[in-house]
Amino acid sequence: MAMGIFRALGAAAMMTGLAGCIDHANAPVLLAVGVPVNPPAVARGICMTDGNAMYEEAKRQYELRAQLTGYAQADALEAETTARAAAHRQYVACLSGQGYRTLYAN
């Protein structure tokens, strides 16, 4: 019985250690500016939701604009580029409103 407890603790310690090895290459480091209201994990979650909503809205707006101008074959690459740029701007603006500045490794 004691051996089972030690195995479980060893497995939990190994999983915790390996969880620190996960690469977060595309996630920015959040630098607190002033006094942020929310911790970084909460602010990032809120702002990712805002960014995702803006991505969907920008794609929808691009498709509507293409229909209004008579350009039925909307360029998928341009729609994706426009939507990603709008989502990134929304994400950065939201984090700024939360009291953080984004620092990217690149």
N, C-alpha and C positions, 0 to 999 in steps of 0.2 A: 504494500500500500504506500509506504513512504517512497519507494522507488518511482511509483507512478506520479506522485506529486512533484518529485524532482524532475522527472521527464517533462511534465506539463510546464513547470516553471522554466526549464531550459528551452523548450520550444517557444514559449512566449517571449523569452529574452532574445532568442535568435530572430523571431519575426519583428520585434521592435527594432533590433539593430539593422536588419535588412530594410526596414521601412525608411530609415534615414538615408539609404542609398538611392532612393527613387529620384530620378533627374527631373527637375522642374525648369527646363531650359527656356520655355516660352513664357513662364510666369514672371511678371516683374517683381522686383523688390519694392515694397511700399515704404517710403520714407515719410515719417510723420512730420508735418509742417504745422506748427501751432499746437493746438490741443485737439486731437481727433476725438470724436464722440464714440465711434465704434472701434473695436479691435480690428486689426488688419484682415483676419479671416472673414469676419462678418461684412466689412466694407467691400471686400473683393467679391463675396457672394452677391451682395446687393447690386454692385456695379456690373457684374457679369450678366445678371438678369436684365438690367437696363440695356446693356450692349447687345444681347441676343434679340431683345424686342426691337431695337433700332435696326438690326440687320434684316429682320423679316420685313419691317416697314419700308426700308430703303429698297429692297428687292421688289416689293409690291408697287411702290411708287414708280420705279423704273419701268416695270411692265405696263402700268397705266399710262405713263408718258409715251411709251412706244406705241401703244394703241391709239392715243390721241393724235399723234403726229403721222399716223398711217404707216409706221415702220413695224410691220407685223412680225418680221423675223428679227426680234431683239437679240442683240449680241450678248451671249451668255457670259463671256469673259468680262465685258464692260459692266454688266449688271453685278457680277460677283465682286469686281474691284470697287465699284461704287458702294455696294452694301458693306464690304469689309471696312472701307475707309470711314463710313458713317458710324459703324459699330465701334470702331477704335476711338473716334472722336467722342462718342457718347460715354464710353468706358473711362477715358481719361478725364473728361469733364465731371463725371460722377465721382471719381476718386478725389478729384480736386475739391469738390463740394464736401466730401467726407473728411477732408483734412489731410490728405496724403498726396505725395508726388510719386510718380512711377519712375523707377530706374530699371532700364533693361540692360542685360549683360552685353548685348551686341554693340 
